[in-house]
Amino acid sequence: MSDSQERFNLRRLKTSYLTTIISISLVLFMLGLLSLLILHARKLSDYVKGNIGFSVILKENAKEVEIKELQKKLDASDFVKSTNYINKDEAARILQKDLGEEFLNFLGYNPLSASLDIHLNPNYANNDSLSIIEQRLMKKTIVKEVVYQKNIVTIVNENIRKISIIILFFSSLLMIIAIALINNTIRLSVYSKRFLIKSMQLVGATQGFIRKPFVFKGIMQGIYGALISIILLMGLIYIASKEIPELFVLKDIRILLIIFSIVIVLGIILSWISTFFAVRKYLKIKTDYLYY
Amino acid sequence: MDSENIIDLNNISVYQNKVLVLKEVSLKINRNEFVYLIGKTGTGKSSLLKVLYADLPLKEGEATIVGFDLKRIKNKNIPFLRRKLGIVFQDFQLLTDRSVNDNLTFVMKSTGWSDKKKINERLEAILEDVGLKNKGYKMPHQLSGGEQQRVAIARAMINHPEVILADEPTGNLDPETSEGIMELLFNISKSGSVVLMATHDYSLFSKYPARIIKCENGNVIEGNIENNE
């Protein structure tokens, strides 16, 4: 065989090895992306829930000291993420800006009340917690009323629940697809060596001795695949954080480390198990069945 | 089992899947014996050898080879049986993804050799024995059929087995190399091993006379040189 032909054949063999690694890396990339989505879904839902808030309208006669004291107490409580005190003048300025009209001149007095705008801790952003908080606040003498939109709270929670179910469904589906794809890729690669496996058995090698190099190679393919998918994920995160800066949360190092670990562990475990069972199949099979 | 009988078959039947190939085979082969296994194509020679190296299960009869009970042998013990046998396959069964040296080293390592120096010494000696001294670096596909056959023979002999089962080991060889291989196999049998060789090459019988067993019409019978010509 000529040198060029030999080089061509060697290149083809390397390409098939590379193709296996790339297939594994693409599947792991998808799994990494999904993990990114799942781990950030919680953050995003907390972010949306954290924007749910309500206004505590204060009575006309409420003194500044009493208001500050109430604000301090609220800031210290579990259900509050942040509070913002808006006095009568500021409320008028905000409304004037929204309306675009000098309504104070028209009315001749400021009808608005001072209020405390409260953003909730995400865990308490539901109607049940809100009604308990409302009851508690209404007992305070300086509180006139508590205003919030019940519908929005319900709709936000309902949507988050729906999205979570959809994400969970697709995660499970993708996980099954990933396992099937990696398993199939590795099985095909082992299938091409089935006669070698049989020859090794015929010369007296034990199953463990035959299996070891295959499993080692499978694990290495899993590791290479995982490393490639991590590079792809990092590239994607970099581009996303440049193009959509609001997604700055994606730069959370702790979450990234968790995702990269998941990708590496999945790469190793999936290729390990797939190789183990693929080789086992040909170790157990009768010689005649190798030809089918 | 008689201690002299390395191979002891007692009324065994050989099946390929569910098809009966040989029936009621009884055969005893002692140490130092060289035995030809002859018969037309498809008469069950290879199947009988496959039973002996436990590639085909023994369903009927009793059989022992190098102390292993073929009817009751467990899967996990089959590699240890094969380590006591040297098998030359009709289709060579070389590991096509590695060189001749690596083929032979694989067998040594898988059977417990670990000392690199000893492995290399044995490698050199066995390649010289089969006339492939400078071809250890070659891949199987770079060798001729005869050379591949010799690698298969080298592999079978590498662990000094008690029994050599050879399925047409001279089938692809030129007369000169054939003779060299026959010398080799005869010497092995003289040194205490059993050689059971399936062959169609009847011309060997006159130069290397030995016991002949014939597969015919589903039976195994003792033969002789005259009635096989």
Interface residues (C-beta under 8 A of the other chain):
Chain A: M1 K193 L196 K198 S199 M200 Q201 L202 V203 G204 A205 T206 Q207 F209 I210 T287 D288
Chain B: N17 Y53 D55 K76 I78 P79 F80 R82 R83 L85 I87 F89 Q93 L94 L95 T96 D97 F106 V107 K109 S110 T111 Q142 R155
